């Protein structure tokens, strides 16, 4: 805190194991006002600064800084937003996945089916239970798990299907509901990137037995640090997860389960409660920004070079990321060009899960999941956050167009 209670520390986030400035890259920070950041937390903070700082001071004055009434209130508000009965706040989206799996008593000898193309935490959480992740390929149009490839992955050891709603669009759930019911399997949603997304009018988090949310700073609803939640309609699972997040302790210093510290801090909960009423407006802004990118790509005759995101019918895409496919093997060169122009971009993700070094023991090889491998070689996330201006977007697409002109001249 600075003078008069102002938060003076620059807002940062930790991603991929290194400290980054979310407002600007380190290079951009040296040239104030130059560049287009991938995500800008400071713009949102400036809008809500008085309310956020009042929430912080309220928690500090209360003396209840871990769990407590702020966390309980946020749990109720997020559960209501998702259309379910219970929320269990926790330390991160990764904790949310781990709590869900442990609450279901998934462990050694079990198998969990999940997409081969997603963030590592989805598979890592399964591995840490002692269970085996079984990968399935994706629908190339949405980057979500392809339901038509799931059923032939089921064995007598399969306990659950862990469905990821990647980049803000829900997976195709109806065939997965049918498969899960036919084989008596549990559906878990990894909705870390999809709070507010909808499928057939139902919100992410209400589409499976348990929904796992992340409030990482760059998410559509982000904390100022790590935070997460599991939502469910099952009171027994909710109570078990509440116990697991405090070392399996119930009552105090009597340990019912082998849990761990996965608690949500009251400071994060209080600030998320300030932000939650703005979420729908921010989602609408992201949708408008995505539509503007679509139009700019068309206007600059880049549709053959940058394949735009596809929205499936009966779904609400919330655009946690705006991800294009870059044609002709030019993705990495375009990344270098954009970064040289001080335009933020990111590759989500450069490897499919079966290609990760620490998962090679699972026995998968190159070519096993062709759609996932192709996506890993082509995808690129462009800047998106609610405050991104039309002029900033135009600069991003103009820079992409300039790169393509350079490539054409060099090839001539």
C-alpha positions in Angstrom: 0.0 0.0 0.0 1.2 3.5 -0.8 0.0 6.8 0.5 -3.8 7.0 1.3 -4.0 3.2 0.8 -3.2 3.2 -2.9 -1.8 0.0 -4.3 1.5 1.1 -5.8 3.2 -2.1 -6.8 3.0 -2.7 -10.6 0.5 -5.5 -11.4 2.3 -8.6 -12.5 1.3 -12.2 -13.0 3.3 -15.5 -13.1 2.9 -17.6 -16.2 4.9 -20.5 -17.4 7.3 -20.3 -14.5 8.5 -16.7 -15.0 7.5 -13.3 -13.9 5.8 -11.2 -16.6 4.2 -7.8 -16.8 0.6 -8.3 -17.8 0.2 -4.6 -18.8 3.3 -4.5 -21.0 6.2 -6.7 -21.7 9.5 -5.6 -20.2 10.5 -4.2 -23.5 7.3 -2.3 -23.8 7.6 -1.0 -20.3 10.7 0.9 -21.3 8.7 2.9 -23.9 5.5 4.1 -22.2 2.5 4.1 -24.5 4.3 2.0 -27.2 3.1 -1.4 -28.2 -0.1 -3.5 -27.8 0.0 -5.8 -24.8 -1.5 -9.3 -24.9 -3.4 -8.5 -21.8 -3.5 -5.4 -19.7 -4.5 -5.8 -16.0 -3.8 -2.2 -15.2 -6.6 -0.8 -17.3 -9.2 -2.8 -15.4 -7.6 -1.9 -12.1 -7.8 1.8 -12.8 -11.5 1.5 -13.5 -12.2 -0.3 -10.2 -9.5 1.1 -8.0 -11.6 2.6 -5.3 -13.9 -0.4 -4.9 -10.9 -2.8 -5.0 -9.0 -0.9 -2.4 -12.0 -0.6 -0.2 -12.5 -4.4 -0.4 -8.8 -5.0 0.6 -9.1 -2.6 3.6 -12.4 -4.3 4.7 -10.7 -7.7 4.8 -7.6 -6.3 6.6 -9.8 -4.6 9.2 -11.8 -7.8 9.8 -8.7 -9.9 10.6 -10.2 -12.9 8.7 -7.8 -13.3 5.8 -8.1 -17.0 5.0 -11.5 -18.5 4.1 -14.1 -16.8 6.2 -17.2 -14.8 5.2 -15.7 -13.2 2.0 -14.9 -16.7 0.6 -18.3 -18.0 1.6 -20.0 -15.1 -0.1 -18.0 -15.5 -3.3 -18.7 -19.3 -3.3 -22.5 -18.6 -3.2 -22.2 -15.8 -5.9 -20.2 -17.9 -8.3 -22.4 -21.0 -7.8 -25.5 -18.9 -8.5 -23.8 -17.4 -11.6 -23.0 -20.9 -12.9 -26.5 -22.2 -12.1 -25.4 -24.8 -9.5 -25.9 -25.2 -5.7 -22.4 -25.2 -4.3 -19.0 -23.6 -4.8 -15.8 -24.5 -3.1 -13.1 -21.8 -3.2 -9.5 -22.9 -3.5 -6.0 -21.7 -4.2 -5.9 -22.0 -8.0 -7.4 -23.7 -11.0 -5.0 -26.5 -10.6 -6.2 -27.0 -7.0 -9.7 -27.1 -8.4 -8.9 -30.0 -10.7 -7.1 -31.8 -7.9 -9.9 -31.3 -5.4 -12.5 -32.6 -7.9 -10.4 -35.7 -8.7 -9.7 -36.5 -5.1 -13.3 -35.9 -4.0 -14.2 -38.7 -6.5 -11.5 -40.9 -5.0 -9.8 -41.3 -8.4 -6.4 -42.8 -7.9 -4.0 -45.6 -8.8 -5.3 -48.1 -11.3 -7.9 -45.6 -12.6 -8.0 -43.9 -16.0 -9.3 -40.5 -16.9 -10.0 -39.5 -20.6 -9.0 -35.9 -21.5 -8.0 -34.0 -24.6 -4.4 -34.2 -25.9 -4.4 -30.4 -26.6 -4.8 -28.2 -23.5 -2.9 -26.7 -20.7 -0.6 -29.1 -18.8 -2.5 -28.8 -15.4 -5.3 -30.9 -16.8 -3.1 -33.9 -17.2 -0.8 -33.1 -14.3 -3.7 -33.2 -11.9 -4.7 -36.6 -13.1 -1.1 -37.9 -12.8 -0.7 -36.6 -9.2 -3.7 -38.8 -8.1 -1.8 -41.8 -9.3 -4.4 -42.3 -12.1 -3.4 -42.6 -15.8 -4.4 -39.8 -18.2 -5.8 -41.3 -21.5 -5.6 -38.8 -24.3 -8.1 -38.3 -27.0 -7.8 -36.0 -30.1 -9.6 -32.7 -30.6 -12.1 -31.3 -33.0 -9.8 -29.1 -35.2 -12.5 -26.4 -35.5 -12.9 -25.7 -31.8 -9.8 -27.3 -30.2 -12.1 -29.1 -27.8 -12.2 -32.9 -27.3 -13.8 -34.7 -30.2 -16.7 -36.8 -28.7 -16.6 -39.2 -31.7 -13.1 -40.3 -30.6 -13.9 -40.7 -26.9 -15.8 -44.0 -26.7 -13.1 -46.2 -28.1 -10.8 -44.9 -25.3 -13.0 -46.4 -22.6 -11.7 -49.4 -20.7 -12.9 -51.2 -17.5 -10.5 -48.9 -15.7 -12.0 -45.6 -16.9 -13.6 -43.6 -14.1 -14.2 -40.1 -15.7 -14.1 -37.9 -18.7 -12.3 -34.6 -18.0 -13.7 -32.2 -20.6 -11.9 -28.9 -21.3 -13.7 -25.9 -22.6 -10.7 -24.3 -24.3 -10.3 -20.6 -25.1 -13.8 -19.8 -23.9 -16.0 -22.1 -26.0 -17.8 -25.1 -24.5 -17.0 -28.6 -25.8 -19.8 -30.5 -27.6 -21.4 -31.9 -24.4 -24.6 -33.7 -25.6 -22.8 -36.7 -27.1 -20.5 -36.8 -24.1 -23.5 -36.9 -21.8 -24.8 -39.9 -23.7 -21.4 -41.7 -23.6 -21.0 -41.0 -19.9 -24.4 -42.3 -19.1 -24.0 -45.4 -21.2 -20.7 -46.3 -19.5 -21.5 -45.0 -16.0 -18.7 -42.4 -16.1 -18.4 -39.1 -14.3 -18.0 -35.9 -16.4 -15.7 -33.3 -14.9 -15.5 -29.8 -16.6 -12.2 -28.0 -16.8 -13.8 -24.6 -17.3 -10.7 -22.6 -16.3 -11.0 -20.6 -19.5 -14.7 -20.6 -19.8 -16.5 -18.9 -16.9 -19.7 -17.5 -18.5 -19.6 -19.7 -21.6 -22.8 -21.5 -22.4 -23.9 -24.7 -24.2 -27.6 -25.0 -25.1 -28.4 -22.2 -22.7 -26.6 -23.8 -19.7 -23.5 -22.2 -18.2 -20.1 -23.8 -18.0 -19.7 -25.4 -14.6 -23.3 -26.8 -14.7 -22.7 -29.2 -17.7 -21.0 -32.0 -15.8 -20.9 -33.4 -12.3 -18.2 -30.9 -11.1 -16.9 -27.8 -12.8 -13.3 -26.5 -12.2 -12.7 -22.7 -12.5 -9.6 -20.6 -12.5 -9.3 -17.0 -11.4 -5.8 -16.6 -12.7 -5.2 -12.8 -13.3 -5.6 -13.1 -17.1 -8.9 -15.0 -17.0 -12.2 -13.2 -17.8 -12.7 -13.0 -14.1 -9.3 -12.7 -12.6 -7.8 -12.3 -9.1 -4.6 -10.5 -8.4 -2.8 -13.8 -7.8 -3.8 -17.4 -8.0 -7.3 -18.5 -7.1 -9.9 -21.1 -8.2 -13.2 -22.8 -7.4 -15.0 -26.1 -7.9 -18.8 -25.8 -8.5 -21.2 -28.7 -8.2 -24.8 -29.7 -7.3 -23.7 -32.6 -5.1 -23.6 -31.7 -1.3 -21.5 -34.7 -0.4 -18.7 -33.9 -2.9 -18.8 -30.2 -1.9 -18.4 -31.1 1.8 -15.6 -33.5 1.0 -13.7 -30.8 -1.1 -14.1 -28.3 1.7 -12.5 -30.8 4.0 -9.7 -31.8 1.5 -8.7 -28.1 1.0 -7.8 -27.8 4.8 -5.6 -30.9 4.9 -8.6 -33.2 5.2 -9.3 -31.8 8.7 -12.7 -32.2 10.3 -13.1 -31.3 13.1 -10.0 -29.2 13.9 -6.8 -31.2 14.1 -8.7 -34.4 13.3 -7.8 -35.5 9.8 -10.4 -37.5 7.9 -8.7 -37.5 4.5 -5.2 -37.0 3.2 -5.8 -33.5 2.1 -3.5 -30.5 1.5 -3.5 -26.7 1.8 -5.8 -25.5 -1.1 -7.5 -22.6 0.7 -8.7 -19.4 -1.0 -7.5 -16.2 0.6 -10.1 -13.7 1.7 -8.3 -10.9 -0.1 -8.7 -12.6 -3.4 -12.3 -13.4 -2.7 -13.2 -9.8 -1.7 -11.6 -8.4 -4.9 -13.3 -11.0 -7.1 -16.6 -10.0 -5.6 -16.0 -6.5 -6.7 -15.3 -7.7 -10.2 -18.1 -10.3 -10.6 -20.9 -7.8 -11.3 -18.8 -6.5 -14.3 -18.2 -9.9 -15.8 -21.1 -9.9 -18.3 -20.1 -6.5 -19.6 -16.5 -7.6 -20.0 -17.7 -10.8 -21.9 -19.7 -8.6 -24.2 -16.7 -6.4 -24.8 -14.6 -9.5 -25.6 -17.2 -10.7 -28.1 -17.3 -7.3 -29.8 -13.5 -7.3 -30.0 -13.5 -10.8 -31.5 -16.0 -9.7 -34.1 -13.9 -6.7 -34.9 -10.8 -8.9 -35.4 -12.8 -11.1 -37.7 -13.8 -8.1 -39.8 -10.3 -6.7 -39.9 -8.8 -10.0 -41.1 -11.4 -10.0 -43.9 -10.8 -6.3 -44.6 -7.0 -6.9 -45.0 -7.6 -10.0 -47.1 -5.9 -12.2 -44.6 -8.5 -15.0 -44.3 -6.2 -17.4 -46.3 -3.4 -16.7 -43.9 -5.1 -16.3 -40.5 -7.9 -18.7 -39.9 -10.4 -17.1 -37.6 -12.0 -18.8 -34.5 -15.1 -20.8 -35.3 -18.2 -20.4 -33.1 -20.4 -23.5 -33.0 -24.2 -23.0 -32.9 -26.0 -23.1 -29.5 -22.9 -21.9 -27.7 -21.8 -18.7 -26.1 -18.1 -18.1 -26.7 -16.6 -15.8 -24.1 -13.2 -15.4 -25.8 -10.8 -15.8 -23.0 -8.4 -16.0 -25.9 -8.7 -15.0 -29.6 -6.8 -17.7 -31.3 -6.1 -17.9 -35.0 -4.3 -20.6 -37.1 -1.4 -19.3 -39.1 -1.0 -20.9 -42.5 2.0 -22.0 -44.5 4.3 -22.8 -41.6 4.7 -19.1 -40.8 3.5 -19.0 -37.2 6.8 -18.8 -35.5 8.1 -16.2 -37.9 5.0 -14.1 -37.4 5.5 -14.3 -33.6 9.0 -12.9 -34.0 7.7 -10.1 -36.2 4.9 -9.2 -33.8 7.2 -9.2 -30.8 9.7 -7.0 -32.7 6.8 -4.6 -33.3 6.0 -4.7 -29.5 2.7 -6.5 -30.1 1.9 -9.1 -27.5 1.0 -12.6 -28.7 1.3 -16.1 -27.3 1.3 -19.7 -28.4 -1.3 -21.7 -26.5 0.2 -24.4 -26.7 3.4 -25.3 -28.6 3.2 -29.0 -27.7 0.4 -31.4 -27.4 0.3 -33.1 -24.0 1.6 -36.5 -25.3 4.7 -34.6 -26.6 5.6 -33.3 -23.2 8.9 -34.7 -21.8 7.4 -35.7 -18.4 4.5 -37.6 -20.0 6.5 -39.7 -22.5 6.3 -42.7 -20.1 2.6 -43.0 -21.2 3.9 -44.5 -24.4 2.3 -42.2 -27.0 4.2 -41.1 -30.1 4.2 -38.5 -32.8 1.2 -39.0 -35.1 -1.1 -40.5 -32.4 -3.1 -37.3 -32.2 -2.8 -35.5 -35.5 -5.3 -32.8 -34.9 -3.7 -31.8 -31.6 -0.2 -31.9 -33.1 -1.3 -29.7 -36.1 -2.9 -27.2 -33.8 0.3 -27.0 -31.7 2.2 -26.0 -34.8 -0.3 -23.4 -36.0 -2.2 -21.6 -33.2 -1.5 -18.1 -32.1 -3.3 -15.9 -29.6 -3.7 -12.2 -30.4 -4.2 -9.5 -27.8 -7.6 -9.5 -26.2 -9.0 -7.9 -23.0 -12.1 -5.8 -22.5 -10.4 -2.4 -22.7 -8.5 -3.2 -26.0 -9.3 -0.3 -28.4 -10.3 -0.5 -32.1 -7.1 1.3 -33.0 -4.9 -1.2 -31.1 -6.7 -4.0 -32.9 -6.1 -2.3 -36.3 -2.4 -2.0 -35.5 -2.3 -5.7 -34.7 -3.9 -6.8 -38.0 -2.0 -4.2 -40.0 1.3 -5.6 -38.6 0.2 -9.2 -39.6 -0.6 -7.9 -43.1 2.8 -6.1 -43.3 4.5 -9.4 -42.3 2.7 -11.3 -45.1 3.6 -8.7 -47.7 7.3 -9.0 -46.6 7.1 -12.8 -47.1 5.5 -12.4 -50.5 8.3 -10.0 -51.6 11.0 -12.3 -50.4 9.5 -15.2 -52.3 9.2 -13.2 -55.5 
